[in-house]
Amino acid sequence: MTKHKYRKLTVEGEIATRWICGCFETADGFFKFCKSHSEPMKKTIEAQIDELDMTLVVDEKG
């Protein structure tokens, strides 16, 4: 398995970046967050899921 560096697409083009904490991106595109960022990122992702309406109700109770 080759080590992939995190890359960011900017107006100037693609640039290589590096994480400044324990967060990382896996080779298959998933993100793992360090202890400092885990809870804030969880809240951010949940808020975006709601705002972007990314879910479908499959079992409504009540």
C-alpha positions in Angstrom: 0.0 0.0 0.0 1.4 3.4 -1.0 1.3 6.3 1.4 -1.1 9.0 0.0 -0.5 12.7 0.9 -3.5 14.9 1.5 -4.0 17.2 -1.4 -6.2 20.3 -1.8 -7.5 21.8 -5.0 -7.1 25.6 -5.0 -7.6 28.4 -7.6 -3.8 28.1 -8.2 -4.0 24.4 -8.7 -3.5 21.2 -6.7 -1.1 21.7 -3.8 0.2 19.1 -1.3 -0.8 19.8 2.4 -0.2 18.0 5.7 -2.3 17.6 8.8 -1.0 19.6 11.8 -2.7 17.3 14.3 -3.6 13.6 14.6 -6.4 13.8 12.0 -5.8 11.8 8.7 -7.4 10.6 5.5 -7.4 6.9 4.8 -6.3 5.6 1.4 -10.0 4.8 0.6 -11.1 8.4 1.2 -12.4 8.2 4.8 -11.4 10.7 7.5 -10.2 9.9 11.0 -10.2 12.7 13.5 -7.9 13.2 16.5 -9.3 13.5 20.0 -9.2 17.3 19.8 -11.3 17.5 16.6 -13.5 14.4 16.9 -16.4 16.0 18.8 -16.5 19.3 16.9 -16.3 17.5 13.6 -19.1 15.1 14.7 -21.4 18.1 15.4 -20.4 19.8 12.2 -21.1 16.7 10.1 -24.4 16.0 11.8 -25.5 19.7 11.2 -24.6 19.4 7.5 -26.5 16.2 7.1 -29.6 17.8 8.4 -29.1 21.0 6.4 -28.4 19.3 3.2 -31.3 16.9 3.7 -29.1 13.8 3.1 -31.3 11.3 4.8 -34.6 9.5 4.0 -37.0 8.5 6.7 -37.4 4.7 6.6 -39.3 4.0 9.8 -41.3 6.8 11.5 -42.3 6.0 15.1 -45.2 7.6 16.8 
